[in-house]
Amino acid sequence: MGGRFHQESVAVLFRNGWQVWAGIYIYDIVTGILGVDKKGNLDWDDVRKNLTDDKIVEIHEAVAALWPPDTDLFALLPRPDSNVLRALFTGIIDPRVTYKNIVCFSFYVDEILIQSPFINANNMRKEYSPIDNPEQYRNETIKNLMFLFLIIPWVEIGVINLFPDPWNFNYSLMMTVMKEAEKRRDLIKIDDKSFKEMEELFFEDHKRNILSLPDNNLRKFFRQVSPDISEEKLSMLVDYAKRMNAKDPLADLIPKKSGEKLSQMMISRMTPNIEMSMFLAQSTGSMIITDNSFRWSEICASIPYYYDTSKNPWERFESFLSDFPIQFPLIIDQAVHMKELNKSEFRFMKKILKRLWNAINANVAVNEIQIEDLQKDFISAQEQMSKSIEKLVQREKGTTDFPDYPKLINIDAKLNCKISPIGHMNNLVYRLLMSYAGHEKYLKSLPLSLYVEYENPNA
């Protein structure tokens, strides 16, 4: 690896706060490999033009070195802390959709745990490894690099905690979770909305693979689709395809040659799965948060099993928070957005959610008056949040007082929640916690899961 990464550095890293520094450290390694200015002066086209296969190998060697097979991941993950409102994100991991979630959720929680999309080659067969076959991972690496560059400012301020796939470090845990998921296989039905979400991303990736083909291969493809097309129109179509591909921020800008290995790995991630999400959430003291309707349907479908026959004391609040209208401000300028995040007027919802979280975890029965007070405070917090967003919208319109204020997107959504009854637990997850959590501070039940359903999903 050219001496860019050393195991002794990993030991120092672990001793000095792994959960924040791991993400920053891999970013430093990647920027060094790519020759990127770490101060934010990023030319994305140059990154893609200079992303050689050798650099892809170096990047994945760094990932493998940072997270070796003997890593005690659960000793490094954060533990439950009543002062930190933490959320575990489960859903589609892709820069085209995940970044909006990070920005939106950051107004509601202190810290978001997200599984890293970078593949760890340590336990992979050579024929599938990005270290042995980097040419097959060009498009995937570009997508993951964009994800890393987008989220790194949030990692640096501690809002994002990027963790690797736990299955890379514990075969027994992986097989236990997979067997449990296998039991649900015949019951899993992808609803139309979830299928469309994945289908659109997959279609974009498939189209990108085609448009990235060498000219001769692209001509053959178009000729197969339209056998009667004229040579003139075929040349125009190939030229148009190349121009379109050049405008695609996820496209590979290194021209491919006929005869090269042209196949690309197309990886769609919706992680962690429901069992692993519950385990990680309870181990780290996190609520679960998702924007994926299929993952939410899994959570809802599992409620009778997880809740058993206990009466849910939070049923009234769940009903109250069903299709509850909320808003998120998305400021185009990332630095300014993070600055707004720290202002008091955008902390209302975070404060009330922390109150809700601590009330659920207090192990004390709640009465109707307490539920009603929480509901009133929730409504008040959202109203205050909406007023603050409206002020930003007015600034965005370019008033004379704020002529240079960055553009803002107002994202409307609906919030739903599921709350575990006091003292209930999932038997499988409880066994996993006892065996693998590495500590005894884990939550004895899954307290809270949130589903954010965007009304303008393409914003």
HELIX and SHEET records of a PDB file:
HELIX    1   1 GLN A    7  ARG A   15  1                                   9    
HELIX    2   2 TRP A   18  LEU A   34  1                                  17    
HELIX    3   3 TRP A   44  LYS A   49  1                                   6    
HELIX    4   4 ASP A   53  LEU A   66  1                                  14    
HELIX    5   5 LEU A   73  LEU A   76  1                                   4    
HELIX    6   6 THR A   98  PHE A  105  1                                   8    
HELIX    7   7 ALA A  121  ASN A  123  5                                   3    
HELIX    8   8 LYS A  126  TYR A  128  5                                   3    
HELIX    9   9 PRO A  134  TYR A  137  5                                   4    
HELIX   10  10 ARG A  138  GLU A  156  1                                  19    
HELIX   11  11 PRO A  166  ASN A  168  5                                   3    
HELIX   12  12 TYR A  171  LYS A  183  1                                  13    
HELIX   13  13 ARG A  185  LEU A  187  5                                   3    
HELIX   14  14 ASP A  192  LEU A  211  1                                  20    
HELIX   15  15 ASP A  215  VAL A  225  1                                  11    
HELIX   16  16 GLU A  231  LYS A  247  1                                  17    
HELIX   17  17 ILE A  274  THR A  284  1                                  11    
HELIX   18  18 SER A  293  ALA A  301  1                                   9    
HELIX   19  19 ILE A  303  TYR A  307  1                                   5    
HELIX   20  20 GLU A  315  PHE A  320  1                                   6    
HELIX   21  21 GLN A  334  LEU A  341  1                                   8    
HELIX   22  22 SER A  344  PHE A  346  5                                   3    
HELIX   23  23 PHE A  348  ASN A  361  1                                  14    
HELIX   24  24 GLU A  368  GLU A  396  1                                  29    
HELIX   25  25 ASN A  427  TYR A  436  1                                  10    
SHEET    1   A 7 ILE A 160  PHE A 163  0                                        
SHEET    2   A 7 GLU A 111  GLN A 115  1                                        
SHEET    3   A 7 ARG A  86  PHE A  89  1                                        
SHEET    4   A 7 SER A 286  THR A 290  1                                        
SHEET    5   A 7 LEU A 448  TYR A 454  1                                        
SHEET    6   A 7 LEU A 408  ILE A 419 -1                                        
SHEET    7   A 7 PHE A 324  ILE A 331 -1                                        
SHEET    1   B 2 GLY A  91  ILE A  92  0                                        
SHEET    2   B 2 MET A 270  THR A 271 -1                                        
END                                                                             
